[in-house]
Amino acid sequence: MQRSFVRDEFRRAQLAIAALFCVLGFQYATWAARLPALKSRLDLSEAELGLLLMACGVGAAASFPLVAALTRRWGSRRLALVSALFLGVLLLALAAAPNYRPPSSSCAPTAWASAV
């Protein structure tokens, strides 16, 4: 009986991880598909778009220590659920704000690209 319970728990964990990767993949694909529209709407050059994409990667790498601390504090299950829900809400909020255009003087990638 105990062995069956462990097997069922393991299978549920596998399905939960697969579902999380599906949600994250959908979120990333939705964002990546909007890159050409973002580039034209904000009138970004190739260098500015490259810096924007690089900033996303640097921000992700810089957040690793925070994620490790939050995982220790809340546990991976709760953190994964909260993160997936937050990303879903964020995606909906971005879709609801289609006319957002930051002032060009405060756009950091513009300043960085002009320095290069």
Backbone torsions as a table, in degrees:
resi	resn	phi	psi	omega
1	MET	NA	-43.6	-179.3
2	GLN	-63.1	-40.3	-179.0
3	ARG	-62.9	-39.1	178.2
4	SER	-65.1	-39.4	178.6
5	PHE	-63.5	-44.0	179.0
6	VAL	-63.3	-41.2	179.5
7	ARG	-64.1	-40.9	178.8
8	ASP	-66.0	-41.6	178.3
9	GLU	-63.5	-41.2	179.0
10	PHE	-64.1	-41.8	179.7
11	ARG	-65.6	-40.0	176.6
12	ARG	-63.0	-39.6	178.1
13	ALA	-65.2	-40.4	177.2
14	GLN	-61.7	-43.8	179.8
15	LEU	-66.8	-36.7	178.3
16	ALA	-65.3	-41.7	178.2
17	ILE	-65.7	-41.2	177.9
18	ALA	-62.7	-41.0	178.5
19	ALA	-65.2	-41.0	178.6
20	LEU	-63.2	-44.1	178.2
21	PHE	-64.2	-33.8	176.4
22	CYS	-64.7	-45.4	178.7
23	VAL	-63.2	-45.2	-179.8
24	LEU	-65.9	-38.5	177.6
25	GLY	-64.8	-40.6	176.9
26	PHE	-63.6	-43.3	179.9
27	GLN	-63.1	-44.6	-179.2
28	TYR	-66.9	-42.1	-179.8
29	ALA	-64.4	-38.6	177.7
30	THR	-63.9	-42.8	179.9
31	TRP	-68.3	-44.5	-177.8
32	ALA	-66.0	-34.1	179.0
33	ALA	-68.1	-21.0	-179.4
34	ARG	-90.7	-1.5	-178.3
35	LEU	-58.2	-45.9	178.7
36	PRO	-61.0	-39.8	177.8
37	ALA	-67.0	-39.2	177.9
38	LEU	-63.9	-42.1	-179.9
39	LYS	-62.2	-44.0	-178.7
40	SER	-74.8	-37.8	-178.8
41	ARG	-65.4	-40.8	-179.8
42	LEU	-90.9	0.8	179.1
43	ASP	53.8	52.3	-178.9
44	LEU	-89.7	143.9	172.7
45	SER	-81.8	174.5	177.8
46	GLU	-61.8	-40.1	-179.5
47	ALA	-66.0	-41.1	179.5
48	GLU	-65.5	-41.6	177.8
49	LEU	-65.3	-40.2	176.9
50	GLY	-61.9	-41.2	177.7
51	LEU	-67.2	-36.7	177.1
52	LEU	-63.0	-44.0	178.6
53	LEU	-66.7	-38.2	178.1
54	MET	-65.8	-38.6	178.6
55	ALA	-62.4	-35.1	176.7
56	CYS	-62.7	-44.4	179.4
57	GLY	-66.8	-41.0	178.9
58	VAL	-65.2	-41.5	178.1
59	GLY	-63.2	-39.7	178.0
60	ALA	-64.3	-44.7	179.9
61	ALA	-66.1	-37.2	179.6
62	ALA	-68.8	-23.0	-178.6
63	SER	-83.8	-7.5	-177.7
64	PHE	-55.3	-46.0	178.6
65	PRO	-62.3	-36.2	177.8
66	LEU	-64.7	-43.1	179.0
67	VAL	-63.1	-40.1	178.3
68	ALA	-62.7	-43.5	179.0
69	ALA	-65.8	-42.1	179.3
70	LEU	-67.2	-34.1	177.5
71	THR	-65.8	-42.0	177.2
72	ARG	-63.8	-38.3	-176.0
73	ARG	-77.0	-46.9	-173.8
74	TRP	-100.6	-23.5	-174.5
75	GLY	93.8	152.1	-174.5
76	SER	-67.6	-33.5	-178.2
77	ARG	-63.5	-52.1	-178.6
78	ARG	-66.5	-41.1	-179.6
79	LEU	-64.6	-40.3	178.2
80	ALA	-64.3	-41.3	179.3
81	LEU	-65.4	-47.2	179.5
82	VAL	-63.0	-41.7	-179.9
83	SER	-64.4	-43.7	-179.9
84	ALA	-64.9	-41.4	177.7
85	LEU	-65.8	-42.1	179.1
86	PHE	-62.8	-42.7	179.2
87	LEU	-65.2	-37.0	176.6
88	GLY	-63.9	-44.8	178.0
89	VAL	-65.1	-40.8	178.8
90	LEU	-62.8	-40.6	178.6
91	LEU	-63.8	-41.7	176.5
92	LEU	-65.1	-39.4	179.1
93	ALA	-65.3	-39.3	178.0
94	LEU	-66.9	-35.9	177.8
95	ALA	-69.3	-30.2	-178.6
96	ALA	-80.1	-9.2	-178.8
97	ALA	-118.4	63.2	-174.1
98	PRO	-73.8	-17.1	-175.5
99	ASN	-102.1	12.7	-179.7
100	TYR	-68.7	130.5	176.9
101	ARG	-143.5	111.4	-179.1
102	PRO	-70.0	153.6	175.4
103	PRO	-62.1	138.7	-174.7
104	SER	-65.7	-26.6	-178.8
105	SER	-71.9	-24.0	-178.2
106	SER	-100.4	4.8	-178.8
107	CYS	-81.6	108.9	-175.9
108	ALA	-58.8	-43.1	179.3
109	PRO	-59.3	-32.1	177.7
110	THR	-64.3	-45.2	-179.9
111	ALA	-65.3	-41.6	-179.7
112	TRP	-66.0	-41.4	-177.1
113	ALA	-67.1	-35.0	-180.0
114	SER	-71.6	-23.8	177.9
115	ALA	-78.7	-20.4	-176.9
116	VAL	-82.3	NA	NA
